[in-house]
Every structure is written in structure tokens, then in C-alpha cells.
Amino acid sequence: MRYLYYPGCSLKGTAVDYEESFLALASPLGIEIKEVEDWQCCGASVAKSVSKELSESLPARTLVKADKEEMDLLMPCSSCYQVHLQIVQKAREDTALVQRLSLGRIPKVKHLLEVLAVDVGAEAITRQVMSPLKGIRALPYYGCLITRPFPLGEESQENPKAMEGLIEATGAQPVSFPYKVDCCGGTLILSREKVALKLCGTILNEAKRLSPDCIVVACPLCHFMLDAKQRAVERESGEKINLPVLYITQLLGVALGLDYGKLGLQRALTSSKPLLQRIK
């Protein structure tokens, strides 16, 4: 399995632990990657507020690179994934755009979660497990971007199961969570902080009620909200939450027996030490 890897801005900054854990996990699972040369921001955060042309030209540039490399794109970031899928959809419907970009083919864009759940598969992951996570209750949270408006592979947009299958592959028990595709409020944190914290608080407080050992995510913005903003939510609600938030790559890496330091687990603001001590 070989992919052209587009990290996006988050995985080189606030979500560096996501990249660290993915890179540590890739080789054991047979995922070969080549990073997009001279990649640039996809514009997910502000490009649309500048111009429609800019918001389309940024991801289009990446498609051109993938076409030249004759490789499909792999993206861990849900925002990057959505933005690039939008330009792929437009290219499929607009032959003039394909001609303007001189595309020989329209590359596929895959979220890392799809690669892990479908291309690699739960069975292959189970065979690599060295430290089964038996007794661990892991709550999957997808967020609102990863399945909407485009389904994640063949997944249901309202009730995806990819992450549950990966959690089961580690030996852990996935916790059924009705709020798993609701918005965490991340895109509103700068412009409407109180609204963002209320949305995030709903996710965290409902998760806490189900008594999981951790929350598992596959989106940098969701991780930022649920982990970095957890203290702010506690101050707003007056309720202690103290739930560790792990990327799916970190959970898989722990089960595969990979070095915790290489998985970036020490970077989270909510400590996962109690959880890791139970596994050890």
C-alpha cells in the first residue's frame, strides 16, 4: 500500500503527536508513504473568506501533484480531507476544470481512518497486536467533518463503524456513543468561544456519563477541543471530566507494543498515564 501523504498544517504544528504516531505505525502495518513535495495549506480555515478562487486553487494544486506522482492521496486531517474531496467532486462534474488543471486522472483522496479500516483492515491489525487492550473501554468520536458531506468510503454518514472495528482489533471494547458525529465546536472557538465550549461540553459530559477509559479521535481539531479545551469546559460546567483523548493511531500503536515516546502520548494535556498503567 503506497500513498502520497499530505500532512496539512495541523500535523506539523498543534497535532504533531498525530503525525508522530502515524509515522510510527505506518511501517508495521505495511503503509508506504511519500510526502507531497512543497505542499501548502489547503485553505480550510480562511481561504473561503478571501475568495472562492483561492479556496479551490489550493487543494487543486495538490491534486495536480498527485496526478504527476500517479498516486492516491492520504490525509489524516478531516478538514484537509473534506476540502480536497470537494475539489475532487467538482473535477468529476466539470471537464473544463480537469482540462484546465491538465489532469490525466482524478486522484483518489483517502482519510487515514479509511486506509486503516479498509485498506489495512482490522484482521491484519489484530495479527500485529502485542499488548491487547482487554478491559479498556474506548469511546470513538468521529466529529462532523469526516463523514459529511461525503461518506467515509462505504461508511454510513450518520452511524460510521470504522473506528469501532479498529478499537475491537486492539482487544478494547468500543463504547456506543450517540454523539459520535456531532460537532465539537472547533471551527467556532475563535469567533464564538462560548458556543464552541458549549458544543464541546456536550460531547465531553455525555462521554463522561458512559464511563469510558478514553476518547478516541481521528481529527486534529476534535483532539484540540476535547483535550486542550477540556479544562475550560470543566470551568464552565463545574464538573470534573479528566478523560484522556487519544488519536486512533496512538491507540493502535499502544496495542502494537510501540514505544510510547514515538507515539507522542506525552504531548496531550490530559494525562493518559492511568490508562497506560492499566495496559502495562
N, C-alpha and C positions, 0 to 999 in steps of 0.2 A: 504494500500500500504506500503510494508515493503522492505527496501533495505539495502544492505551493502554499507556504504558510504566510498568512497576513496577520501580524500580531496586533496592529492597531495601537493607538496611543496609550490606552489604559495598561496593556500588558508590559509596556516599557516604563510605566510610572507607578500609579497607585495600585495596580494589580500585578506587580512584578512576581508575587507569590503564585499567581495563576500560571504565568509563563514558566516559572521555575519548576512547578510540579508537573506541568505538561511535558516539558523537555526531559525531565527525569523519567517520566512514564512512557514516552514515545518509543524508545528503543526496545524495552522489554516486551512491548505489545506489537512490535513489528511495523511501527508507523515511521516512515521515512519522510522527512520534510526538507524543503529548500525555502528559505525566507525570501519573500519578494524583495528584489533589489531596488533600493532607493524608494521604498514605499512612503506614502504620505498619509496624513489624516484623511479619513473618509468623509469628514464633514458632518457627521451625525449630530454633533452638538449645536453648531451655529450656522452651518452653510446655508440652510434654507432661509434664514433671516437675512442673509446677504443677497442671494439671488438663486433662482431656480437653476440657471445655467451652471453655477458653481457647484450646487448640490448634486448635479448629475455628472459633471465632468470629473470630479474627484474619484468616485468609485469606477467610472468608465475607464480611467487610466489604468486601474488595477486589472480590469478585465482584459485590456489590451496586452498587458504584461503576461497574464496567464495564458492567453491565446498563443503568444510567441513561444512560451515555455512548453506549450502543449500539455498543460497540467491543470487539474481542478484545484480550486481554492479551498483552504481550510481556515476557518475563523473561530477562535474561542469566544470572542466578544459578541454578545447578542445584538448590540447596536450596530456594529460593523456588518454583521450578518444580514440584518434587516435592510440596511442601506444598499448593500451590494445586490441583494435579491431583487430590490425594486428596480435597479438598472438592468438586471438580467431579464426581468419580466417585460420591461419596456423594449429591450432589444428583440425579444421574441415576437413582439407585436408590431415592431417598426423596422422594416427592412432598410429604410433610409438611414436609420441610426447605425445599423450594422455596417452599411456601406461607408458611412462617414468615419466610423472607427476602424475600418478596414479589418474587420474580424473574419477570420477564416472559419471559426466556430464560436459558439457562445459557451464559455467555460461554465462548469457546474460550481455552485457555491455551497459548501457544506459547513454546518456548525460542528464544532468539536464533539458536541454531545451525540450528534448523528453518527460521526465517524466511530466513536467509542461503542455506541449501542448497536449499530447496524454493520458497519464495515469490519470492525474487530469482532464484536459480538460478546454477549455475556458468557457463553460457554468457553470461549478462548481465554477470557479474563479469569474465570474460575480456575482454570488449569494452572494459572500463574500465581494464584494466591498462596502466600507463605504464612500469613498471620490472619487466619479467619476472624472476622469481627462478630463472632457469636455473642449474643446477648446485647448487642448495640442497637438502639432504636434510632434510625436516621430519617429525618423528615425532609423529603425532596421539595424544593421550591424552584419553579421554573422562571417565574416572573412573567411579565406581559409581552415582552418582545420576541421571545424565542419561537413561539408558535403562531403569532398573529402579526400581520395579516396572512402570512404564509405558513402552511403546516410544516413541521419538522420532519422531513422525509415523508413517511406514510402515517405519521402520528396524528392522533386526534388533536384538534386545536383547543378543545375545552378540557380534555382529560388525557394528556400525554402520559405515557408509561415508560419511556426510555430510561429515565433516571431510576425508577423503581427497579427495573431489571438489572441495572448496574449495581445498585445497592445490594440486591439479593445475591449477585455474583460474588460479593465480598464476604458473604455469610451474615451480614447485618439484616435487620428487619426494617423494611420501609414503612413509615408511618403515613397512613392515609390522611391527606390534608386538603380539605375543600377549597382553601385559598391559594393553592399552588400556582395558579396562573394569574392571580390578581396583581395589580400594580403596587410596587413598593414605594412609589413617590419620588424615585431618584431624579427624574427629569425636572422636578419642581423644587428641588432643595435650595436653589439659589434665588428663584423668583417668588416662591410661595412656601417658605420654610415650615410654617405651622401646618399647612395642608400636607406637605410631604411627610412630616413627622407623624401626623395622624394616620396616614395610609400605612406607613412603616410600622407604627404602633399596633395597628390592627393585625398585621401579619405576625409580628413578634408575640403579642399577647395570646393570639389564637394558637400559635405554635406552642407556647409555654403551657397552655392548658392541656395539651396532649402528652406532655412529659417526655419529649424526645431527648436523646443524649446529645444530638447536634442537628443543625440545619445544613442541608447540602444544596449548593447553588452551582450554576454554570454561567453566570453573568457577572462581570466586574462591578457594574453599577448596583446590582442587587446585593452583592457582597459588601460594598461600601455602606449601603444603607443599613443592612441588618447587623453588620459588625461595628463599623465606625460610628454609626449614629445610635447604637443600642443604649449608650449612657444617656443621650439626650432624650430618647423615648422613655427611659426609666424616670428621668426628672419630670417629664410632662405627665406621666401616668401615676407616679408614686409607687409603681410596682417594680420589684426586682425581677430581672429576666435571666441574665447570666447564661445565655445559650451560645456555645461556640458555633461559628459559621465556617464550614469547610467548602472549598471547591470540590467538585466531583473528582477532579484529578488528584487532589490531596487524599481523599478517602480511598480511592483506588490504590494510590501509592503506598498508603499505610498497610493495606491488605496485602500488597505485593512484597512487603518487607523492605521497602526502600528507605534510605536514610532520611530521617525527619528533617534534618537541616536542608537537604536538597529539595524538599517539598515546600519549603517556605512557611512551615507551620508556626514558626516563632514570630512571624510578622503580624499576625492577627491581634487586634486589640482585646478581644475576648479570649482568654486563655483556653486552649484545648488540652492542657496538661492532665486534668482529671479524667478526661476521656481516654487519652493515650495511656495513662497508667492502668486503666482497666484492660486495655488491649494487651499490654506487655505482661 
